[in-house]
Amino acid sequence: VQLQASGGGLVQAGGSLRLSCAASGRTFSNYYMGWFRQASGKEREFVAAIRWIGGSTYYADAVKGRFTISRDGAKNLGYLQMNRLQPEDTAVYYCGAGDRLYTADYWGQGTLVTVSS
């Protein structure tokens, strides 16, 4: 599985960004696609995940109500819509995929999100 994340950038606090994750190499069946982030000096943490079949979604408490994860099964694309961004959301965001929630077996390259105050 190859994953490629895109969509990061610089945004002011309160703004929005949408990240995309393009998947290729195999057909996602009973997989989760997830988003994770790693801020400078911190460990990588779970942000959100979606079950590819069925579309069930899962969120970290820190982003619940502000971020929305979705997917386009026909295009093998995953998305993370991020609204009301705050400086503490600044991090490198990674998309991942695997058969377990809250972790990933396959990783894309990161995309940097910087939120200015």
C-alpha positions as CSV (number, residue, x, y, z in Angstrom):
1,V,0.0,0.0,0.0
2,Q,1.3,3.4,-0.9
3,L,-0.1,6.5,0.7
4,Q,0.5,10.1,-0.3
5,A,-0.7,13.0,1.9
6,S,-1.2,16.5,0.7
7,G,-2.9,19.7,1.6
8,G,-0.9,21.1,4.5
9,G,0.1,24.7,4.8
10,L,0.0,27.9,6.9
11,V,-3.3,29.1,8.2
12,Q,-4.3,31.6,10.9
13,A,-6.0,30.5,14.0
14,G,-9.7,29.9,13.4
15,G,-9.1,29.0,9.8
16,S,-9.6,25.7,7.9
17,L,-7.6,23.3,5.8
18,R,-8.4,20.0,4.1
19,L,-5.8,17.3,3.9
20,S,-6.0,14.5,1.3
21,C,-4.5,11.0,1.3
22,A,-4.3,9.1,-1.9
23,A,-4.0,5.3,-1.6
24,S,-2.7,2.9,-4.2
25,G,-1.3,-0.5,-4.4
26,R,-4.1,-2.6,-3.1
27,T,-7.8,-2.5,-2.6
28,F,-8.8,-1.3,0.8
29,S,-11.2,-3.9,2.3
30,N,-11.5,-4.2,6.1
31,Y,-9.0,-1.4,6.7
32,Y,-8.9,1.7,8.7
33,M,-7.5,4.9,7.2
34,G,-6.3,7.2,9.8
35,W,-4.7,10.6,10.4
36,F,-1.9,11.1,12.9
37,R,0.1,14.1,13.8
38,Q,3.5,14.8,15.4
39,A,4.3,18.2,16.8
40,S,7.9,19.2,17.3
41,G,9.4,17.5,20.3
42,K,6.4,15.3,20.8
43,E,5.4,11.7,20.0
44,R,3.1,10.9,17.1
45,E,-0.5,10.9,18.2
46,F,-3.8,9.6,16.8
47,V,-6.1,12.2,15.3
48,A,-8.9,10.5,13.5
49,A,-9.7,7.3,11.6
50,I,-12.4,5.9,9.3
51,R,-13.3,2.3,8.6
52,W,-13.1,1.9,4.9
53,I,-16.1,-0.4,4.7
54,G,-19.0,1.2,6.4
55,G,-17.5,4.5,7.1
56,S,-17.5,4.5,10.9
57,T,-15.4,7.4,12.2
58,Y,-13.3,7.8,15.3
59,Y,-11.7,11.0,16.7
60,A,-9.3,12.1,19.4
61,D,-10.9,14.2,22.0
62,A,-8.7,17.2,21.1
63,V,-10.2,17.4,17.6
64,K,-13.8,16.1,18.1
65,G,-16.3,18.6,16.7
66,R,-13.6,20.5,14.7
67,F,-12.2,17.9,12.4
68,T,-14.1,15.6,10.0
69,I,-12.6,12.5,8.4
70,S,-14.2,11.1,5.2
71,R,-13.3,8.9,2.2
72,D,-14.1,8.5,-1.4
73,G,-14.0,4.7,-1.9
74,A,-14.3,5.0,-5.7
75,K,-11.2,7.1,-5.9
76,N,-9.3,5.6,-3.0
77,L,-9.0,9.0,-1.4
78,G,-9.2,9.9,2.3
79,Y,-9.8,13.4,3.6
80,L,-9.4,15.3,6.9
81,Q,-11.4,18.5,7.0
82,M,-9.9,20.7,9.8
83,N,-12.0,23.6,11.0
84,R,-11.4,26.1,13.8
85,L,-7.7,25.4,13.7
86,Q,-5.7,26.4,16.7
87,P,-1.9,26.9,17.2
88,E,-1.8,23.6,19.2
89,D,-2.9,21.9,16.0
90,T,0.5,22.7,14.4
91,A,2.2,19.5,13.5
92,V,3.3,17.2,10.7
93,Y,0.2,15.2,9.7
94,Y,0.5,11.7,8.5
95,C,-2.0,9.4,6.9
96,G,-1.8,5.8,7.7
97,A,-3.7,2.6,7.0
98,G,-4.0,-0.8,8.6
99,D,-6.4,-3.4,10.0
100,R,-6.3,-2.0,13.6
101,L,-7.7,1.2,14.9
102,Y,-5.4,3.9,16.5
103,T,-2.4,2.6,14.6
104,A,-1.2,1.9,11.1
105,D,0.8,-0.6,9.1
106,Y,1.4,1.7,6.2
107,W,2.3,5.3,6.3
108,G,2.4,8.2,3.9
109,Q,4.8,11.0,4.0
110,G,3.9,13.8,6.3
111,T,2.4,17.2,5.4
112,L,3.1,20.2,7.6
113,V,0.2,22.2,9.1
114,T,1.2,25.4,10.7
115,V,-1.4,27.5,12.6
116,S,-0.4,31.0,13.5
117,S,-1.9,32.9,16.4
